[in-house]
Each structure stands twice: as C-alpha cells, then as structure tokens.
C-alpha cells in the first residue's frame, strides 16, 4: 500500500499548502544560517571573507550536483510510491545513495588534490590561497556528509513529508550557527581554529543531518534496503536516476552562468548599477521563497500522482499552483512598490544606488508571478522525469530571452533599459510556461520503476 496516500486523495490546494509551508521555513532557515556563517567569518577580516567568496563557484557546482541527484531520486521514487511499489522504491533509494556516495567521493578526491591550482586559476593570490586551502581541504574531505543528507531529504520529500526534512535543515543550521563562534574564535575549552573552525562547524552539522536522515529513511520511511548489487538492476536504476539528475544539475548551473554574463553587461553601466542589482538580487531571493517552496513540493506531488495514473490530477495541481503564483506575487509587487524607497535606503546611503534600486523594485517584480509560473513548470517536468525539457526551456529563458533583451536594453536606455529587459524576459518566459502547461502538460509519461 502507498504510505502517504494524502497526495493521491486529499484536496489539491490544501495538500500543496501543507507541504509548502514547512519547506518555506526550511529555506528561510538555511538562508539565515548562511548569513550567520558569513558574519562570523567576516569577523576574521577581509582576507577570510575574500577566501570564502572564492569558494562559492566550487561549492555551488557540488550543491547543483546534489540537487540534481535529489531531483532524479525524488521523481522516480515518487512514481514508484504512487504505484504502490514500496520494495522497489527502497531498492531505488539505496542504489541512488550508493551512486551519490561514489560520485561525491571521486569529486572530493579530485578536489582535495587540486585546491591550489584550481583557485589560482580562479584568480586567488598566494596570500588568499592559505585560508582557501585550510577551508577547502576540510570541506572536500567532509563533502559526502553534505551530499548524502541533501539527496536523502529529497527521498523523504518524495513521500509527501516536507516537515521532517525542513526540521532536519533547521536543526543542522542551528548546530552550525552555535559551533561557528566556538570553533572560529576558541571560546571556552574549544580551540581557536579560525577559518578551519568554520569548515569543521559545517561538517559537524552535516554529520548530524546525515545520521538523522539515514535513520529516518531506514526506520521511519522504510526506504533503505541492503543494495542488490546485481549489475543489470544497479545499472538500470543508475540510468534512470541520471536521466533526470544530469539535466537537472545543468539547469541549476545555468543561472550562475547567465548571472555572470549579466554582471558583465551591468558593469558597463557603472558600479552604482551593479550595487543596486546586487541588493535587488538579495531581496528577490526573499520575495520568491514561497515560489521556491511550492515548486519544490510540486515535483513529488506530480510524480506520485503520475505513478498512480492520476494524470488529470497532476495537471490540475500545476495549473492551480500557477494561478496562485500570479495572485500571490501580484500582492508582493504591490508591497514592494510601496516599500521600495525605504528598502533602497536600508541597503545604501548612496543616492544614485538608491535611485536605481527603487526603480528596479518598482518594475521587475511585476514579472514575479509569471517567473513563478516558469519555476513551477520546470519542477513539474522534473516530476515527470523529463528534466531535459526543463533544461531546454531554462536555456531559452536565460540565453534566448534574458541576456539578449538585457543587452539590447542596456544599449538603448542604460540601466532603465536593462531592468526593463529583465522584466520583459520574465514575462515572455512565464507566458511560454503557461501556454505549455495548458496545451502540452503532461508532455510525456515515463513509466514508474519496473
């Protein structure tokens, strides 16, 4: 029997709300604790903060891989659970975690032996290489403890339980936040480890999350079994996992790549415009948390209903979520329009930066609703195990719409033009997503685990 049949029988809107609420809290907690991490590292001085900044591209690649593996596991696992195949779901979960562990160990070994040349290539000077090496060596060696709970939490969410993974994330963040000052500055009996202390604090929080996550998968969700190391079954499950994981990982990488190009365009308009966009991006991450949470829970909802053969219910869930996105983000736009001047002053006392930021906040959020629709479609396609379509659509949005329109806008009307280009790109992408959802979703139904 399916353990979490509320995904298959409960009213769609309330069920998605019950799942999205804890997910949103988890996302907020992770963002808050990341800021706390940066705060304590910043107290060590400019070199330590600069060193951590250099690590972001590398850590983002690893996190993108983990998120991709999680998406692949969640999609196939959800379909298996929806079809009532608990034993096969447990085998698939076990094989997926085995592959995740193997891949991350290979990456960790390669990363630990190439720290200095890699970060020198990224532009770090000899002085910064010392703290970078101190931090990244520990980070690489404990990287499996980061990836395993990320993938494992995706499996738990595939059952429809978003509260437990969110609670694990919050507690792990608290552990990290409590250990940071103790290990960085050597409070009480703890040694003063500097930037290495930050890495060890993170590793301790990951270890806790790994132990709790594996216990939950084994004893509460019954989703861990001794892996059947028959080559044909193992390779079949790995192929099925990577069919979603590889495109999903590349999709996650498209955003920072396009952002890097966008920053080059912005830099041509002056540092004030760059500063305004940087502040706007941080606010935007907060304003889209509800959409991120809803899109995260939509994938397992759709995968379970697809596995159970409830295709019309999957379609209704996507369309209902899109309707909510339009209404909710319209309210967010109204709030930002009213608060824009005050928010701009909180981020900068430079009059020009405040002016650019106010203009951005009174323009670009108009497209957040349709941007949310695009996010929801991408997640829904992952739930159907057709993340290659999601990768294609995201590539079109970022490199076919956003960057060309931003470049044209910058040439024609400076900062006003580039911000307008961003808005128009989001509007067009959202319209494409809505039309696709209405006319073509589900694009393709992949069979559950056989």
C-alpha positions as a printed NumPy array, in Angstrom:
array([[  0.   ,   0.   ,   0.   ],
       [  1.034,   3.597,  -0.572],
       [  2.077,   5.074,   2.742],
       [  1.287,   8.687,   2.041],
       [ -1.941,   8.491,   0.037],
       [ -2.996,  12.02 ,   1.015],
       [ -1.019,  13.115,  -2.053],
       [ -3.379,  10.986,  -4.118],
       [ -6.692,  11.706,  -2.398],
       [ -6.641,  14.994,  -0.46 ],
       [ -7.863,  18.29 ,  -1.886],
       [ -5.058,  19.606,  -4.095],
       [ -4.719,  23.166,  -2.808],
       [ -4.668,  22.411,   0.94 ],
       [ -2.343,  19.443,   0.391],
       [  0.193,  21.568,  -1.503],
       [ -0.084,  24.28 ,   1.158],
       [  0.596,  21.758,   3.943],
       [  3.691,  20.597,   2.088],
       [  4.956,  24.027,   1.023],
       [  4.713,  25.68 ,   4.455],
       [  7.432,  23.645,   6.195],
       [  9.543,  23.788,   3.036],
       [  9.438,  27.593,   3.051],
       [ 10.514,  27.653,   6.704],
       [ 13.421,  25.356,   5.886],
       [ 14.56 ,  27.592,   3.025],
       [ 14.358,  30.688,   5.235],
       [ 16.361,  28.922,   7.944],
       [ 19.107,  27.842,   5.543],
       [ 19.436,  31.374,   4.137],
       [ 19.544,  32.848,   7.638],
       [ 22.207,  30.44 ,   8.858],
       [ 24.326,  31.016,   5.737],
       [ 24.298,  34.713,   6.601],
       [ 25.323,  33.902,  10.177],
       [ 28.178,  31.791,   8.797],
       [ 29.378,  34.683,   6.653],
       [ 29.042,  37.092,   9.572],
       [ 31.383,  35.131,  11.839],
       [ 33.88 ,  34.522,   9.039],
       [ 33.782,  38.232,   8.23 ],
       [ 34.905,  38.972,  11.793],
       [ 38.2  ,  37.256,  10.937],
       [ 38.974,  40.025,   8.458],
       [ 38.84 ,  40.858,   4.77 ],
       [ 41.165,  38.035,   3.691],
       [ 38.973,  35.373,   5.299],
       [ 35.817,  36.81 ,   3.742],
       [ 37.504,  37.075,   0.335],
       [ 38.733,  33.486,   0.649],
       [ 35.208,  32.234,   1.325],
       [ 33.925,  34.259,  -1.634],
       [ 36.377,  32.433,  -3.914],
       [ 34.953,  29.086,  -2.782],
       [ 31.385,  29.885,  -3.862],
       [ 31.697,  28.715,  -7.517],
       [ 33.142,  25.355,  -6.46 ],
       [ 30.659,  24.748,  -3.67 ],
       [ 27.785,  25.744,  -5.97 ],
       [ 28.811,  23.096,  -8.523],
       [ 28.74 ,  20.403,  -5.842],
       [ 25.405,  21.617,  -4.477],
       [ 23.988,  21.658,  -8.03 ],
       [ 25.06 ,  18.035,  -8.462],
       [ 23.429,  17.087,  -5.161],
       [ 20.215,  18.902,  -6.102],
       [ 20.209,  17.158,  -9.483],
       [ 20.636,  13.736,  -7.896],
       [ 17.886,  14.628,  -5.434],
       [ 15.561,  15.611,  -8.278],
       [ 16.233,  12.342, -10.09 ],
       [ 15.647,  10.282,  -6.964],
       [ 12.504,  12.198,  -5.997],
       [ 10.899,  11.842,  -9.436],
       [ 11.391,   8.096,  -9.842],
       [ 10.758,   7.351,  -6.18 ],
       [  7.524,   9.337,  -6.209],
       [  6.252,   7.412,  -9.219],
       [  7.127,   4.103,  -7.575],
       [  5.378,   5.074,  -4.338],
       [  2.368,   6.328,  -6.262],
       [  2.137,   2.93 ,  -7.937],
       [  2.434,   1.194,  -4.544],
       [  5.855,  -0.389,  -5.188],
       [  7.407,   0.102,  -1.737],
       [ 10.061,  -2.609,  -2.071],
       [ 11.249,  -1.352,  -5.442],
       [ 11.217,   2.205,  -4.088],
       [ 13.53 ,   1.137,  -1.246],
       [ 15.924,  -0.552,  -3.657],
       [ 15.972,   2.501,  -5.913],
       [ 16.671,   4.806,  -2.967],
       [ 19.52 ,   2.596,  -1.759],
       [ 21.084,   2.361,  -5.21 ],
       [ 20.742,   6.125,  -5.686],
       [ 22.503,   6.898,  -2.402],
       [ 25.239,   4.433,  -3.351],
       [ 25.808,   6.265,  -6.645],
       [ 25.727,   9.651,  -4.908],
       [ 28.357,   8.462,  -2.421],
       [ 30.595,   7.097,  -5.189],
       [ 30.374,  10.269,  -7.28 ],
       [ 30.983,  12.617,  -4.376],
       [ 33.984,  10.613,  -3.155],
       [ 35.543,  10.863,  -6.619],
       [ 34.888,  14.613,  -6.684],
       [ 36.244,  15.04 ,  -3.17 ],
       [ 39.46 ,  13.222,  -4.032],
       [ 39.949,  15.233,  -7.213],
       [ 39.149,  18.496,  -5.45 ],
       [ 41.416,  17.914,  -2.46 ],
       [ 44.42 ,  17.3  ,  -4.721],
       [ 43.842,  20.356,  -6.937],
       [ 42.993,  23.119,  -4.447],
       [ 45.937,  25.424,  -5.133],
       [ 45.991,  25.221,  -8.962],
       [ 42.202,  25.485,  -9.237],
       [ 41.84 ,  28.566,  -7.055],
       [ 44.92 ,  30.163,  -8.564],
       [ 43.143,  29.733, -11.905],
       [ 40.092,  31.459, -10.414],
       [ 42.26 ,  34.459,  -9.548],
       [ 43.249,  33.944,  -5.904],
       [ 46.689,  35.305,  -4.995],
       [ 49.245,  33.489,  -2.836],
       [ 48.103,  35.233,   0.352],
       [ 44.497,  34.083,  -0.113],
       [ 45.493,  30.542,  -1.094],
       [ 46.479,  29.817,   2.517],
       [ 42.997,  30.346,   4.073],
       [ 41.354,  28.863,   0.972],
       [ 43.427,  25.686,   1.341],
       [ 42.714,  25.494,   5.079],
       [ 38.963,  25.747,   4.474],
       [ 38.563,  23.692,   1.296],
       [ 40.668,  20.716,   2.4  ],
       [ 38.264,  20.101,   5.287],
       [ 35.279,  20.927,   3.064],
       [ 36.312,  18.392,   0.407],
       [ 37.088,  15.624,   2.901],
       [ 33.673,  16.002,   4.548],
       [ 31.742,  16.65 ,   1.331],
       [ 29.918,  13.268,   1.418],
       [ 28.289,  14.442,   4.657],
       [ 26.811,  17.391,   2.726],
       [ 25.579,  15.48 ,  -0.316],
       [ 24.064,  12.409,   1.361],
       [ 21.534,  14.315,   3.515],
       [ 20.603,  16.548,   0.562],
       [ 19.799,  13.505,  -1.578],
       [ 18.238,  11.66 ,   1.357],
       [ 15.977,  14.597,   2.209],
       [ 14.773,  14.609,  -1.402],
       [ 13.717,  10.984,  -0.919],
       [ 11.804,  11.872,   2.246],
       [ 10.052,  14.746,   0.45 ],
       [  9.07 ,  12.321,  -2.315],
       [  6.864,  10.558,   0.236],
       [  4.976,  13.808,   0.801],
       [  6.666,  14.561,   4.131],
       [  8.239,  18.022,   3.902],
       [  8.073,  18.811,   7.62 ],
       [ 10.742,  16.321,   8.687],
       [ 13.426,  17.369,   6.143],
       [ 12.783,  21.021,   6.984],
       [ 13.197,  20.288,  10.688],
       [ 16.468,  18.482,   9.951],
       [ 17.685,  21.502,   7.956],
       [ 16.755,  23.905,  10.737],
       [ 18.469,  21.848,  13.456],
       [ 21.579,  21.4  ,  11.29 ],
       [ 21.685,  25.147,  10.738],
       [ 21.389,  25.756,  14.482],
       [ 24.256,  23.353,  15.176],
       [ 26.395,  25.148,  12.601],
       [ 25.482,  28.57 ,  13.99 ],
       [ 26.292,  27.521,  17.573],
       [ 29.609,  25.877,  16.706],
       [ 30.845,  28.687,  14.442],
       [ 31.889,  31.179,  17.149],
       [ 33.129,  28.396,  19.439],
       [ 35.484,  26.87 ,  16.869],
       [ 36.422,  30.006,  14.942],
       [ 37.384,  32.113,  17.961],
       [ 38.146,  29.409,  20.544],
       [ 35.507,  30.164,  23.152],
       [ 35.95 ,  28.337,  26.467],
       [ 37.53 ,  24.882,  26.087],
       [ 37.315,  24.96 ,  22.286],
       [ 40.499,  25.598,  20.266],
       [ 40.81 ,  28.763,  18.154],
       [ 40.821,  27.375,  14.613],
       [ 39.977,  30.432,  12.524],
       [ 38.577,  29.664,   9.093],
       [ 39.193,  25.943,   9.641],
       [ 36.762,  26.167,  12.533],
       [ 34.03 ,  27.34 ,  10.156],
       [ 34.617,  24.293,   7.944],
       [ 34.596,  21.928,  10.939],
       [ 31.396,  23.508,  12.278],
       [ 29.722,  22.916,   8.914],
       [ 30.995,  19.328,   8.828],
       [ 29.576,  18.644,  12.305],
       [ 26.155,  19.938,  11.262],
       [ 26.289,  17.821,   8.092],
       [ 27.239,  14.741,  10.124],
       [ 24.206,  15.233,  12.339],
       [ 21.968,  15.653,   9.277],
       [ 23.434,  12.521,   7.659],
       [ 22.888,  10.322,  10.719],
       [ 19.34 ,  11.57 ,  11.292],
       [ 18.468,  11.383,   7.59 ],
       [ 19.675,   7.8  ,   7.163],
       [ 17.859,   6.75 ,  10.35 ],
       [ 14.633,   8.297,   9.073],
       [ 14.973,   6.616,   5.687],
       [ 15.675,   3.215,   7.242],
       [ 13.322,   3.046,  10.194],
       [ 10.534,   5.556,   9.625],
       [ 10.115,   5.635,   5.838],
       [ 11.318,   2.059,   5.121],
       [ 13.191,   3.382,   2.108],
       [ 16.61 ,   1.875,   2.786],
       [ 17.355,  -1.737,   1.966],
       [ 20.585,  -3.632,   1.514],
       [ 21.557,  -2.755,  -2.078],
       [ 21.087,  -5.592,  -4.547],
       [ 24.417,  -5.492,  -6.362],
       [ 23.129,  -7.276,  -9.453],
       [ 24.733,  -5.373, -12.291],
       [ 21.649,  -5.269, -14.515],
       [ 19.377,  -3.862, -11.772],
       [ 22.025,  -1.492, -10.415],
       [ 22.844,  -0.061, -13.848],
       [ 19.147,   0.209, -14.724],
       [ 18.445,   2.248, -11.596],
       [ 21.511,   4.424, -12.121],
       [ 20.499,   5.14 , -15.712],
       [ 17.011,   6.07 , -14.556],
       [ 18.431,   8.354, -11.868],
       [ 20.91 ,  10.083, -14.18 ],
       [ 18.248,  10.576, -16.86 ],
       [ 16.808,  13.273, -14.597],
       [ 19.851,  14.157, -12.485],
       [ 22.182,  15.237, -15.293],
       [ 19.802,  17.716, -16.996],
       [ 18.584,  18.948, -13.589],
       [ 22.167,  19.603, -12.458],
       [ 22.944,  21.542, -15.635],
       [ 19.718,  23.506, -15.196],
       [ 20.908,  24.577, -11.743],
       [ 24.212,  25.721, -13.252],
       [ 22.585,  27.857, -15.957],
       [ 21.522,  30.589, -13.532],
       [ 25.   ,  31.465, -12.174],
       [ 26.432,  31.282, -15.699],
       [ 23.841,  33.708, -17.04 ],
       [ 24.255,  35.91 , -13.959],
       [ 27.988,  36.155, -14.643],
       [ 27.271,  37.36 , -18.195],
       [ 24.606,  39.753, -16.915],
       [ 27.101,  41.22 , -14.448],
       [ 29.446,  41.988, -17.341],
       [ 26.634,  43.917, -19.055],
       [ 25.775,  45.717, -15.813],
       [ 29.415,  46.59 , -15.145],
       [ 29.449,  48.664, -18.316],
       [ 26.864,  50.975, -16.732],
       [ 28.862,  51.717, -13.578],
       [ 29.415,  50.343, -10.105],
       [ 26.259,  52.022,  -8.779],
       [ 24.102,  49.943, -11.133],
       [ 25.996,  46.779, -10.15 ],
       [ 25.49 ,  47.578,  -6.46 ],
       [ 21.777,  48.199,  -6.978],
       [ 21.357,  44.908,  -8.842],
       [ 23.271,  43.033,  -6.132],
       [ 20.946,  44.393,  -3.45 ],
       [ 17.9  ,  43.667,  -5.612],
       [ 19.043,  40.068,  -6.108],
       [ 19.177,  39.506,  -2.355],
       [ 15.691,  40.921,  -1.921],
       [ 14.457,  38.892,  -4.873],
       [ 15.621,  35.664,  -3.224],
       [ 13.415,  36.512,  -0.245],
       [ 10.423,  37.543,  -2.36 ],
       [ 10.48 ,  34.239,  -4.277],
       [ 10.799,  31.913,  -1.268],
       [  7.133,  30.903,  -1.471],
       [  7.564,  30.048,  -5.161],
       [ 10.718,  28.052,  -4.416],
       [  8.907,  26.123,  -1.696],
       [  5.843,  25.454,  -3.843],
       [  7.919,  24.333,  -6.822],
       [  9.934,  22.011,  -4.552],
       [  6.816,  20.201,  -3.325],
       [  5.039,  20.186,  -6.679],
       [  7.523,  17.703,  -8.159],
       [  6.869,  14.874,  -5.652],
       [  3.128,  15.583,  -5.778],
       [  3.12 ,  15.178,  -9.55 ],
       [  5.446,  12.165,  -9.56 ],
       [  3.273,  10.252,  -7.066],
       [  0.055,  11.061,  -8.904],
       [  1.653,  10.13 , -12.208],
       [  2.762,   6.811, -10.746],
       [ -0.802,   6.195,  -9.577],
       [ -2.15 ,   7.012, -13.043],
       [ -3.861,  10.227, -11.868],
       [ -2.647,  12.337, -14.778],
       [ -5.505,  14.827, -14.702],
       [ -4.861,  15.457, -11.002],
       [ -1.215,  16.224, -11.833],
       [ -2.31 ,  18.696, -14.491],
       [ -4.764,  20.409, -12.141],
       [ -2.069,  20.725,  -9.469],
       [  0.232,  22.565, -11.875],
       [ -2.481,  24.895, -13.167],
       [ -3.746,  25.641,  -9.649],
       [ -0.198,  26.402,  -8.499],
       [  0.306,  28.766, -11.428],
       [ -2.92 ,  30.586, -10.61 ],
       [ -1.75 ,  31.004,  -7.018],
       [  1.646,  32.263,  -8.207],
       [  0.039,  35.021, -10.267],
       [ -2.159,  36.227,  -7.413],
       [  0.382,  35.951,  -4.614],
       [  3.229,  37.592,  -6.496],
       [  0.928,  40.427,  -7.573],
       [  0.454,  41.176,  -3.865],
       [  4.234,  41.023,  -3.408],
       [  4.643,  43.512,  -6.262],
       [  2.213,  45.904,  -4.599],
       [  4.078,  45.626,  -1.301],
       [  7.452,  46.226,  -2.95 ],
       [  6.126,  49.228,  -4.886],
       [  5.116,  50.82 ,  -1.593],
       [  8.275,  49.869,   0.333],
       [ 10.813,  50.387,  -2.472],
       [ 12.199,  53.803,  -1.405],
       [ 12.554,  52.719,   2.234],
       [ 14.199,  49.402,   1.31 ],
       [ 16.614,  51.169,  -1.023],
       [ 17.74 ,  53.471,   1.784],
       [ 18.391,  50.492,   4.068],
       [ 20.753,  48.933,   1.538],
       [ 22.722,  52.043,   0.594],
       [ 23.179,  55.653,   1.61 ],
       [ 24.395,  56.439,  -1.907],
       [ 21.661,  58.455,  -3.631],
       [ 22.352,  57.007,  -7.082],
       [ 22.354,  53.403,  -5.872],
       [ 19.091,  54.043,  -4.004],
       [ 17.542,  55.555,  -7.114],
       [ 18.486,  52.562,  -9.282],
       [ 17.3  ,  50.1  ,  -6.64 ],
       [ 13.973,  51.89 ,  -6.209],
       [ 13.417,  51.815,  -9.968],
       [ 14.21 ,  48.078, -10.07 ],
       [ 11.872,  47.246,  -7.179],
       [  9.028,  49.175,  -8.775],
       [  9.443,  47.486, -12.147],
       [ 10.939,  43.985, -12.242],
       [  8.72 ,  42.404,  -9.508],
       [  5.755,  42.946, -11.836],
       [  7.003,  39.799, -13.586],
       [  7.46 ,  37.674, -10.451],
       [  4.115,  35.941, -10.947],
       [  4.968,  34.73 , -14.438],
       [  8.507,  33.976, -13.291],
       [  6.927,  31.778, -10.622],
       [  4.867,  30.015, -13.307],
       [  8.083,  29.171, -15.122],
       [  9.652,  27.8  , -11.935],
       [  6.583,  25.647, -11.328],
       [  6.606,  24.208, -14.846],
       [ 10.308,  23.333, -14.559],
       [  9.648,  21.482, -11.308],
       [  6.605,  19.717, -12.735],
       [  8.656,  18.468, -15.684],
       [ 11.226,  17.086, -13.245],
       [  8.354,  15.275, -11.539],
       [  7.544,  13.609, -14.862],
       [ 11.217,  12.636, -15.278],
       [ 11.623,  14.821, -18.366],
       [ 14.124,  17.281, -16.949],
       [ 15.778,  17.561, -20.365],
       [ 12.736,  19.597, -21.446],
       [ 13.162,  21.752, -18.348],
       [ 16.832,  22.289, -19.241],
       [ 15.874,  23.336, -22.77 ],
       [ 13.221,  25.79 , -21.579],
       [ 15.558,  27.3  , -18.981],
       [ 18.247,  27.698, -21.61 ],
       [ 15.782,  29.551, -23.83 ],
       [ 14.667,  31.768, -20.937],
       [ 18.156,  32.757, -19.835],
       [ 20.21 ,  32.762, -23.02 ],
       [ 17.479,  33.274, -25.594],
       [ 15.469,  35.945, -23.775],
       [ 17.05 ,  37.395, -20.628],
       [ 20.595,  38.105, -21.794],
       [ 19.735,  39.374, -25.31 ],
       [ 16.954,  41.637, -24.004],
       [ 19.145,  42.919, -21.171],
       [ 21.957,  43.682, -23.627],
       [ 19.609,  45.458, -26.041],
       [ 18.009,  47.368, -23.185],
       [ 21.4  ,  48.497, -21.897],
       [ 22.366,  49.771, -25.351],
       [ 19.099,  51.622, -25.912],
       [ 18.27 ,  53.034, -22.484],
       [ 21.036,  52.306, -19.975],
       [ 20.021,  50.977, -16.568],
       [ 16.314,  51.587, -17.225],
       [ 16.62 ,  49.554, -20.406],
       [ 18.428,  46.634, -18.829],
       [ 15.929,  46.383, -15.96 ],
       [ 13.07 ,  46.585, -18.47 ],
       [ 14.744,  43.829, -20.489],
       [ 14.817,  41.603, -17.395],
       [ 11.106,  42.245, -16.821],
       [ 10.134,  41.538, -20.433],
       [ 12.188,  38.324, -20.442],
       [ 10.42 ,  37.077, -17.312],
       [  7.018,  37.992, -18.739],
       [  7.68 ,  36.192, -22.032],
       [  9.114,  33.121, -20.283],
       [  6.091,  32.959, -17.986],
       [  3.681,  33.218, -20.916],
       [  5.54 ,  30.378, -22.649],
       [  5.336,  28.298, -19.46 ],
       [  1.621,  28.954, -19.064],
       [  0.889,  28.058, -22.684],
       [  2.995,  24.903, -22.406],
       [  1.221,  23.849, -19.214],
       [ -2.225,  24.477, -20.665],
       [ -1.678,  22.845, -24.047],
       [  1.035,  20.225, -23.609],
       [  1.276,  19.107, -19.976],
       [  1.879,  16.246, -19.227],
       [  4.491,  16.28 , -22.026],
       [  5.361,  12.629, -21.604],
       [  4.522,   9.979, -19.024],
       [  7.529,   7.888, -18.053],
       [  6.69 ,   4.545, -16.527],
       [  7.411,   4.006, -12.84 ],
       [ 10.119,   1.612, -11.711],
       [  9.708,  -1.73 , -13.354]])
